Amino acid sequence: MTTTDWHGLAIEQLTWHWEHHARPRLDGLTDEEYLWEPVLGAWSIRPRGTGATAQAAGGGAFEIDWEYPEPSPAPVTTIAWRLGHVIVGIFGGRAAAHFGFRDCGVLTWEYAGTAAGALAQLDETYAAWLAGVRGLDDAALARPVGEAEGPFAEHPMAELVLHINREAIHHLAEVALLRDLWANRPRSEPRHGRSGVAEWAADRVTGPGAQARPGGPTLAP
């Protein structure tokens, strides 16, 4: 009877998506796009002391907008914020907790202010997590994850591996969607100093280019 390599399949689920979908979709990411705020109130990564939240956190020149507990509904985020979450909350923090990677916590991480810096951190933390998972044997996969995972301390490591796969796939898909929105944003929307589509739409109604149309609201041509 053929034995199924569940360990190998779990690794392949992440690596195949990373190599064929997630990572290629980040090629060409610019700083403008990285920091673009698609809606008013979007969370992002900002220079220290300029955060949009009282609990903005980070150990370097840039901080990530952050609150605990998370507000409901959860805020829309920039690509910068979403990549910061993947770097610290998904790959780096877990690689540090379970595989000896360097300190990678929300409060202490030096968040990147540029797209190139963030992608370098993403590649580094992905590689650290993947190397650790590759080194697990059957006994290690069955072992409880321990206190680093809080209320899930008694759950097996295999469950965490699958959880990280899900988290990485869906958050990087969100980044891909934000890239699509950026590429298809209204061309009259300035790229700097604006919060995105919501403010652009407001200008269409009240801005200097607006004009009255019979039987309808005031709109820009």
Backbone bond lengths (Angstrom), bond angles and torsions (degrees), N, CA, C in turn:
res aa  C-N    CA-C-N  psi(-1)  N-CA   C-N-CA  omega(-1)  CA-C   N-CA-C  phi
1 M - - - 1.460 - - 1.536 109.78 -
2 T 1.324 115.62 135.53 1.458 120.41 -179.94 1.522 110.48 -73.97
3 T 1.323 115.93 133.65 1.459 121.39 177.95 1.524 109.67 -92.91
4 T 1.318 116.28 129.87 1.463 120.76 179.38 1.528 110.18 -80.50
5 D 1.309 116.26 130.94 1.466 121.87 178.98 1.536 108.49 -88.38
6 W 1.344 116.08 83.28 1.451 119.72 -177.58 1.525 111.97 -63.88
7 H 1.321 116.95 -35.62 1.463 121.50 177.24 1.525 110.26 -60.43
8 G 1.321 115.93 -48.69 1.451 120.70 -179.82 1.517 112.56 -63.77
9 L 1.317 116.99 -38.42 1.465 120.28 179.22 1.525 111.50 -66.13
10 A 1.328 116.80 -38.59 1.461 120.03 178.70 1.530 110.78 -64.60
11 I 1.330 115.97 -40.54 1.469 120.01 177.52 1.524 110.06 -65.76
12 E 1.317 116.92 -44.52 1.464 120.51 -177.46 1.529 111.92 -64.64
13 Q 1.328 117.27 -33.48 1.460 119.50 178.05 1.524 110.82 -56.60
14 L 1.335 116.26 -43.25 1.460 120.27 179.99 1.526 111.66 -76.92
15 T 1.323 117.35 -48.58 1.463 119.49 -173.58 1.526 112.26 -66.40
16 W 1.337 117.01 -37.48 1.470 118.70 179.80 1.521 110.20 -64.09
17 H 1.331 116.32 -44.50 1.467 119.63 179.70 1.524 110.34 -64.97
18 W 1.313 117.23 -42.84 1.458 121.85 -179.67 1.529 111.22 -60.58
19 E 1.325 115.69 -48.24 1.466 120.07 -173.98 1.517 113.83 -74.95
20 H 1.332 117.24 -32.18 1.466 120.33 -173.51 1.524 114.09 -102.69
21 H 1.320 117.50 -19.82 1.459 119.70 -177.18 1.532 112.45 -127.92
22 A 1.333 117.11 -65.69 1.459 121.04 -166.93 1.531 113.22 -62.74
23 R 1.327 117.41 -54.41 1.472 119.19 -174.95 1.524 112.80 -69.49
24 P 1.346 120.26 -41.92 1.466 118.44 176.97 1.527 113.31 -60.46
25 R 1.340 117.27 -30.15 1.461 119.76 -179.23 1.533 112.67 -69.90
26 L 1.321 117.37 -9.63 1.462 121.46 179.23 1.522 112.64 -96.58
27 D 1.330 117.19 -5.65 1.462 120.13 179.39 1.529 109.72 -61.76
28 G 1.318 115.84 138.01 1.458 120.49 176.69 1.514 114.88 81.35
29 L 1.319 118.15 8.49 1.464 121.12 -179.96 1.526 110.03 -64.03
30 T 1.332 116.81 125.98 1.463 121.59 -179.67 1.523 110.67 -99.62
31 D 1.312 116.27 166.42 1.455 120.14 177.64 1.530 111.45 -64.87
32 E 1.334 117.35 -38.97 1.468 120.57 178.05 1.523 111.12 -58.38
33 E 1.322 115.01 -47.56 1.462 120.37 -178.75 1.528 110.92 -67.75
34 Y 1.310 115.79 -40.28 1.460 122.50 -179.56 1.530 111.36 -57.03
35 L 1.320 116.85 -39.25 1.460 122.17 -174.68 1.533 113.53 -101.75
36 W 1.311 118.27 1.08 1.472 122.22 -178.18 1.525 110.99 -60.86
37 E 1.335 115.44 130.99 1.457 121.60 178.87 1.536 108.83 -101.26
38 P 1.331 118.25 106.81 1.461 120.68 -172.76 1.516 114.49 -73.55
39 V 1.342 118.33 -19.77 1.464 121.67 179.00 1.519 109.21 -142.73
40 L 1.318 115.26 162.62 1.458 120.05 173.37 1.525 109.76 -61.39
41 G 1.318 116.63 136.98 1.456 120.80 177.45 1.508 115.28 80.41
42 A 1.322 118.12 11.39 1.463 120.04 179.36 1.527 110.50 -63.70
43 W 1.324 116.62 141.73 1.460 121.18 173.40 1.520 108.99 -81.09
44 S 1.342 115.54 147.07 1.458 119.80 -177.33 1.516 110.24 -150.50
45 I 1.325 115.34 -168.07 1.463 123.78 169.94 1.519 106.37 -111.34
46 R 1.335 116.53 129.28 1.462 120.76 -171.06 1.533 110.12 -136.51
47 P 1.343 116.72 160.16 1.470 119.18 174.43 1.524 110.88 -55.77
48 R 1.315 115.84 145.13 1.464 121.03 -177.02 1.529 110.81 -52.89
49 G 1.335 114.10 134.09 1.448 120.13 178.19 1.515 114.91 89.74
50 T 1.349 117.41 -1.81 1.469 120.16 -179.03 1.524 111.53 -117.48
51 G 1.313 117.88 16.26 1.463 121.24 -176.25 1.514 113.64 -61.45
52 A 1.325 115.70 154.45 1.461 122.15 179.33 1.520 112.08 -87.28
53 T 1.334 118.04 -3.80 1.460 122.09 -179.69 1.530 109.54 -128.01
54 A 1.320 115.41 153.59 1.469 120.02 -178.68 1.522 111.98 -67.06
55 Q 1.333 117.18 -25.97 1.458 120.95 -177.07 1.529 112.76 -102.88
56 A 1.329 118.18 19.93 1.464 120.42 178.26 1.522 109.52 -47.82
57 A 1.344 116.44 136.76 1.462 120.04 -168.07 1.522 111.74 -134.53
58 G 1.314 115.10 157.74 1.456 121.35 176.05 1.508 110.46 152.97
59 G 1.338 116.61 156.44 1.451 120.56 -175.24 1.509 114.90 -103.25
60 G 1.350 117.53 5.22 1.458 119.76 -176.33 1.515 112.35 -127.92
61 A 1.326 115.38 -149.00 1.459 121.63 -176.53 1.521 112.65 -74.81
62 F 1.342 116.72 -17.10 1.463 121.29 -179.88 1.525 109.77 -122.27
63 E 1.342 114.90 147.89 1.455 121.64 179.77 1.522 110.11 -123.46
64 I 1.329 115.79 154.99 1.454 121.64 176.82 1.524 109.01 -102.59
65 D 1.334 116.55 134.02 1.459 120.12 174.27 1.525 108.16 -62.00
66 W 1.322 116.12 131.12 1.469 119.69 -171.43 1.511 109.91 -159.93
67 E 1.314 116.01 141.44 1.457 122.42 172.59 1.518 108.98 -142.94
68 Y 1.316 115.43 143.12 1.466 120.42 173.94 1.519 108.43 -133.08
69 P 1.346 116.21 125.59 1.462 127.32 0.36 1.531 111.87 -71.29
70 E 1.322 115.03 159.05 1.461 121.18 -179.45 1.528 110.19 -63.31
71 P 1.341 117.62 136.44 1.460 119.38 178.66 1.530 111.55 -64.34
72 S 1.315 115.26 158.15 1.463 120.93 175.83 1.527 108.42 -127.26
73 P 1.334 117.73 122.93 1.461 126.87 2.11 1.536 111.56 -72.89
74 A 1.310 115.16 156.11 1.461 119.94 179.35 1.526 109.69 -65.07
75 P 1.330 118.14 143.03 1.466 120.64 -178.30 1.524 112.19 -71.43
76 V 1.323 115.99 153.25 1.465 121.51 167.60 1.522 107.21 -69.82
77 T 1.315 117.16 147.98 1.463 120.35 -176.88 1.518 111.75 -126.47
78 T 1.312 114.61 163.46 1.458 121.21 171.74 1.534 109.78 -80.64
79 I 1.316 115.35 169.23 1.464 119.76 172.72 1.530 109.37 -60.81
80 A 1.319 116.92 -38.53 1.460 120.47 179.58 1.522 110.73 -57.62
81 W 1.340 116.42 -47.71 1.460 119.58 -179.61 1.520 111.05 -63.41
82 R 1.324 116.49 -44.61 1.462 120.01 -175.83 1.527 110.49 -64.80
83 L 1.327 117.60 -41.33 1.467 119.41 177.15 1.524 110.72 -66.38
84 G 1.336 116.97 -38.71 1.465 119.19 176.80 1.517 111.70 -59.39
85 H 1.329 116.23 -38.55 1.461 120.33 178.44 1.529 111.34 -66.34
86 V 1.320 116.89 -42.25 1.471 120.00 178.62 1.530 110.08 -64.85
87 I 1.328 116.23 -42.95 1.468 120.92 -178.26 1.522 111.50 -61.76
88 V 1.336 116.48 -47.83 1.467 120.54 -173.54 1.520 111.88 -93.10
89 G 1.319 117.19 -51.99 1.458 120.80 -172.25 1.513 115.38 -76.92
90 I 1.317 116.48 -21.72 1.466 119.15 -176.39 1.527 111.16 -109.12
91 F 1.320 118.10 -64.55 1.462 119.89 -174.89 1.535 113.26 -84.83
92 G 1.324 116.52 -57.01 1.457 119.99 -170.46 1.513 114.54 -66.90
93 G 1.331 116.22 -46.87 1.457 119.32 -179.33 1.510 112.75 -61.47
94 R 1.330 116.05 -40.02 1.471 119.74 179.75 1.523 110.97 -74.80
95 A 1.326 118.33 -35.23 1.469 119.85 175.76 1.524 110.54 -64.51
96 A 1.344 116.37 -35.76 1.468 119.90 177.38 1.523 111.01 -69.47
97 A 1.317 117.22 -41.62 1.462 121.13 -175.94 1.520 112.90 -70.96
98 H 1.331 116.86 -31.27 1.467 119.22 -170.57 1.536 114.48 -118.60
99 F 1.335 117.91 -19.46 1.468 118.59 -172.93 1.524 113.88 -130.46
100 G 1.332 118.63 14.69 1.455 120.88 173.20 1.513 115.78 79.71
101 F 1.327 117.74 15.33 1.466 120.06 175.75 1.521 108.90 -67.43
102 R 1.330 117.29 160.36 1.462 121.12 -178.67 1.527 111.40 -63.77
103 D 1.324 115.08 164.05 1.462 120.90 -177.06 1.522 111.06 -51.56
104 C 1.324 116.17 131.47 1.467 120.68 -175.96 1.525 108.71 -148.62
105 G 1.328 115.70 73.93 1.453 120.78 -179.68 1.515 111.35 -114.44
106 V 1.318 116.43 157.46 1.467 121.44 -179.56 1.525 111.07 -55.43
107 L 1.324 117.63 -40.22 1.459 121.14 -174.71 1.518 113.57 -78.64
108 T 1.325 117.61 -21.07 1.465 120.15 -170.98 1.528 114.45 -115.83
109 W 1.322 118.26 -15.25 1.467 120.69 -175.04 1.528 110.74 -66.68
110 E 1.338 116.32 142.05 1.470 121.53 175.93 1.524 108.32 -89.57
111 Y 1.325 115.38 92.97 1.462 121.28 -176.58 1.526 110.76 -67.43
112 A 1.301 115.93 147.67 1.467 121.86 -175.08 1.524 110.97 -85.94
113 G 1.320 115.96 134.36 1.455 120.95 176.17 1.510 113.75 -90.62
114 T 1.336 117.12 -2.22 1.462 121.51 179.73 1.521 110.18 -128.61
115 A 1.328 115.18 157.89 1.461 120.14 178.66 1.526 110.87 -63.47
116 A 1.316 117.13 -43.72 1.467 120.20 -178.85 1.522 110.71 -61.94
117 G 1.325 117.30 -41.08 1.452 120.33 178.53 1.513 112.41 -63.85
118 A 1.326 116.66 -41.53 1.461 120.47 179.33 1.522 111.68 -66.14
119 L 1.329 117.54 -40.75 1.460 119.79 -179.55 1.531 110.98 -67.12
120 A 1.311 117.06 -35.43 1.471 119.93 175.58 1.529 110.26 -63.50
121 Q 1.335 117.00 -42.28 1.463 120.21 177.42 1.525 111.23 -66.15
122 L 1.317 116.28 -39.27 1.467 119.81 178.86 1.524 110.77 -61.63
123 D 1.319 116.83 -46.58 1.464 120.53 179.42 1.528 111.19 -62.22
124 E 1.326 116.14 -40.89 1.468 120.49 -178.81 1.529 111.54 -64.55
125 T 1.323 116.80 -46.56 1.466 119.46 -176.18 1.523 111.72 -74.03
126 Y 1.325 117.05 -35.14 1.469 119.95 174.20 1.522 110.13 -59.76
127 A 1.336 116.52 -46.50 1.468 120.65 -179.29 1.527 111.11 -62.86
128 A 1.331 117.50 -38.47 1.471 120.79 -179.80 1.529 110.66 -66.15
129 W 1.329 116.78 -44.98 1.462 119.79 178.94 1.524 110.91 -64.28
130 L 1.332 116.87 -46.80 1.460 120.53 -177.19 1.525 111.35 -62.63
131 A 1.325 117.77 -41.32 1.465 120.74 178.45 1.517 110.48 -60.21
132 G 1.326 116.59 -41.30 1.459 119.53 178.58 1.511 112.51 -64.54
133 V 1.320 116.66 -43.00 1.470 120.17 -179.92 1.524 110.75 -65.60
134 R 1.318 117.11 -39.65 1.472 120.21 178.87 1.527 111.35 -60.18
135 G 1.328 117.08 -30.33 1.459 121.21 -177.07 1.517 114.64 -83.00
136 L 1.315 118.43 -2.10 1.456 120.98 -179.42 1.527 111.14 -78.85
137 D 1.335 116.57 138.78 1.460 120.21 171.56 1.530 108.52 -104.36
138 D 1.308 116.82 -177.13 1.462 120.26 -176.35 1.524 112.11 -59.37
139 A 1.324 116.30 -40.58 1.460 119.79 -179.78 1.523 111.27 -64.72
140 A 1.329 116.25 -40.85 1.465 120.41 -179.89 1.530 111.05 -67.86
141 L 1.315 117.31 -35.61 1.459 120.64 178.57 1.529 111.70 -67.44
142 A 1.317 116.29 -29.64 1.469 120.85 -179.11 1.524 112.60 -86.41
143 R 1.333 117.76 -14.78 1.449 121.94 -175.27 1.525 111.07 -73.09
144 P 1.341 119.32 143.92 1.469 121.53 176.68 1.526 111.26 -59.71
145 V 1.319 116.47 145.46 1.463 120.73 -176.00 1.529 112.23 -71.55
146 G 1.312 117.76 -24.35 1.453 120.11 176.20 1.514 113.99 90.39
147 E 1.324 115.44 -176.77 1.464 122.52 -169.20 1.525 113.63 -65.16
148 A 1.324 118.08 -19.45 1.474 120.00 178.56 1.522 112.09 -59.50
149 E 1.339 116.69 -23.55 1.465 120.77 -179.00 1.523 112.89 -101.48
150 G 1.321 116.79 19.35 1.462 121.46 172.16 1.516 113.38 56.48
151 P 1.335 117.48 -124.13 1.467 120.38 -175.87 1.519 113.98 -66.57
152 F 1.325 117.15 -10.20 1.464 121.30 179.50 1.530 111.67 -99.08
153 A 1.328 117.29 17.43 1.463 122.34 -172.64 1.520 113.53 -54.75
154 E 1.318 118.36 -33.04 1.462 121.38 -176.98 1.525 113.29 -89.27
155 H 1.312 117.54 -0.94 1.461 119.98 179.66 1.534 109.75 -78.15
156 P 1.333 118.33 149.74 1.467 120.66 -176.61 1.529 112.67 -72.75
157 M 1.323 115.12 154.53 1.456 121.08 179.38 1.527 111.48 -59.42
158 A 1.307 117.56 -33.77 1.461 120.54 179.31 1.524 110.87 -58.83
159 E 1.311 116.88 -35.88 1.466 120.80 178.83 1.527 110.66 -66.38
160 L 1.327 116.56 -39.95 1.461 119.82 177.53 1.521 110.85 -64.96
161 V 1.321 117.46 -41.10 1.462 120.91 178.77 1.526 110.59 -57.69
162 L 1.316 116.73 -45.88 1.465 120.43 179.42 1.525 111.24 -67.39
163 H 1.328 116.58 -36.25 1.460 120.53 178.02 1.528 110.92 -63.26
164 I 1.317 117.28 -44.11 1.465 120.86 178.90 1.525 110.40 -63.41
165 N 1.320 117.64 -38.72 1.469 120.12 175.23 1.524 110.60 -56.60
166 R 1.330 116.39 -50.18 1.465 120.64 -178.65 1.526 110.99 -60.95
167 E 1.329 116.10 -45.72 1.456 120.22 -177.81 1.530 111.30 -62.29
168 A 1.326 116.45 -45.76 1.465 119.97 -178.94 1.522 111.11 -63.59
169 I 1.325 116.55 -44.28 1.466 120.19 -177.94 1.518 110.70 -62.92
170 H 1.327 117.43 -46.04 1.463 116.85 -173.87 1.529 112.59 -77.67
171 H 1.341 118.37 -34.58 1.461 118.69 178.38 1.533 111.87 -71.21
172 L 1.311 117.63 -36.79 1.463 119.27 177.74 1.522 111.36 -72.28
173 A 1.337 117.19 -25.48 1.470 120.11 171.56 1.526 109.72 -67.72
174 E 1.336 117.63 -36.76 1.462 120.58 175.73 1.522 111.05 -62.64
175 V 1.324 116.93 -39.25 1.463 120.44 176.47 1.523 110.13 -62.50
176 A 1.325 116.98 -42.05 1.461 120.54 178.67 1.528 110.71 -61.15
177 L 1.331 117.21 -40.04 1.463 120.58 177.77 1.527 110.64 -64.61
178 L 1.322 117.94 -42.25 1.458 120.60 177.37 1.524 110.90 -61.17
179 R 1.314 117.64 -36.03 1.461 120.38 176.29 1.523 110.59 -64.83
180 D 1.328 117.00 -39.37 1.466 120.25 177.36 1.524 111.05 -64.63
181 L 1.338 116.82 -40.95 1.461 120.37 178.70 1.527 110.60 -64.84
182 W 1.312 116.71 -40.55 1.469 120.48 177.06 1.520 110.75 -61.39
183 A 1.316 116.64 -46.21 1.464 120.73 -177.16 1.520 112.16 -65.17
184 N 1.338 117.01 -25.96 1.463 121.28 -176.07 1.525 112.59 -113.59
185 R 1.338 117.52 19.57 1.456 120.24 179.72 1.526 109.40 -67.86
186 P 1.338 118.11 158.38 1.470 120.71 176.09 1.522 110.48 -57.30
187 R 1.304 117.60 130.44 1.458 120.98 -173.78 1.518 113.41 -70.50
188 S 1.342 117.66 -15.56 1.458 119.76 176.64 1.518 111.95 -83.45
189 E 1.330 116.31 -3.02 1.470 119.59 -179.26 1.520 109.84 -80.72
190 P 1.340 118.87 117.17 1.466 120.50 175.53 1.522 110.62 -57.70
191 R 1.321 117.16 150.00 1.461 120.77 -175.37 1.521 112.55 -88.64
192 H 1.316 117.76 -12.81 1.464 119.74 -179.21 1.516 109.48 -126.47
193 G 1.319 115.58 151.54 1.451 121.08 172.80 1.507 114.65 71.25
194 R 1.316 118.50 17.96 1.446 122.51 179.69 1.518 108.84 -129.79
195 S 1.317 115.10 156.72 1.458 119.74 -179.52 1.510 112.38 -95.23
196 G 1.339 118.48 -4.16 1.456 118.45 173.34 1.505 113.87 120.57
197 V 1.326 114.61 -152.83 1.448 122.23 -169.42 1.526 112.09 -61.38
198 A 1.331 118.66 -38.92 1.462 120.45 -177.16 1.524 111.03 -60.94
199 E 1.341 117.15 -44.17 1.449 119.53 -179.39 1.525 110.93 -71.92
200 W 1.335 116.75 -35.92 1.465 120.54 175.66 1.518 110.21 -59.57
201 A 1.342 117.43 -43.33 1.453 121.09 179.66 1.526 111.16 -64.13
202 A 1.335 117.27 -37.73 1.458 120.24 177.93 1.516 110.92 -62.72
203 D 1.318 117.57 -39.33 1.462 120.99 178.14 1.526 111.69 -65.06
204 R 1.326 115.97 -32.02 1.464 119.52 178.39 1.531 110.54 -61.28
205 V 1.321 116.18 -30.22 1.467 120.28 -177.18 1.523 111.76 -91.15
206 T 1.344 117.48 -39.24 1.463 119.98 -170.20 1.514 113.97 -116.85
207 G 1.309 118.40 -7.33 1.453 121.17 -173.41 1.508 113.48 -73.88
208 P 1.345 116.51 175.87 1.460 120.98 -175.29 1.521 113.69 -66.03
209 G 1.330 118.19 -19.00 1.457 120.41 179.61 1.508 113.51 -88.92
210 A 1.352 116.58 1.48 1.455 119.73 -176.60 1.519 111.04 -73.03
211 Q 1.318 116.59 151.07 1.449 121.38 175.49 1.514 109.60 -145.92
212 A 1.337 115.44 151.39 1.464 120.08 -179.59 1.508 110.50 -76.70
213 R 1.321 116.28 137.67 1.449 122.77 175.73 1.519 108.78 -117.85
214 P 1.320 118.08 132.72 1.460 120.07 -178.03 1.517 111.80 -55.67
215 G 1.322 114.81 130.75 1.456 120.11 174.81 1.513 114.04 75.51
216 G 1.321 118.68 10.46 1.453 119.60 -177.03 1.509 111.10 -149.21
217 P 1.344 117.30 -179.31 1.462 120.82 -178.43 1.519 111.68 -74.41
218 T 1.313 115.20 171.02 1.447 120.78 175.60 1.511 109.86 -77.86
219 L 1.330 116.73 122.20 1.460 121.08 -176.01 1.516 109.73 -136.99
220 A 1.295 115.58 152.53 1.467 120.14 172.72 1.515 109.18 -76.47
221 P 1.314 118.50 147.40 1.475 119.75 179.89 1.511 111.95 -68.32
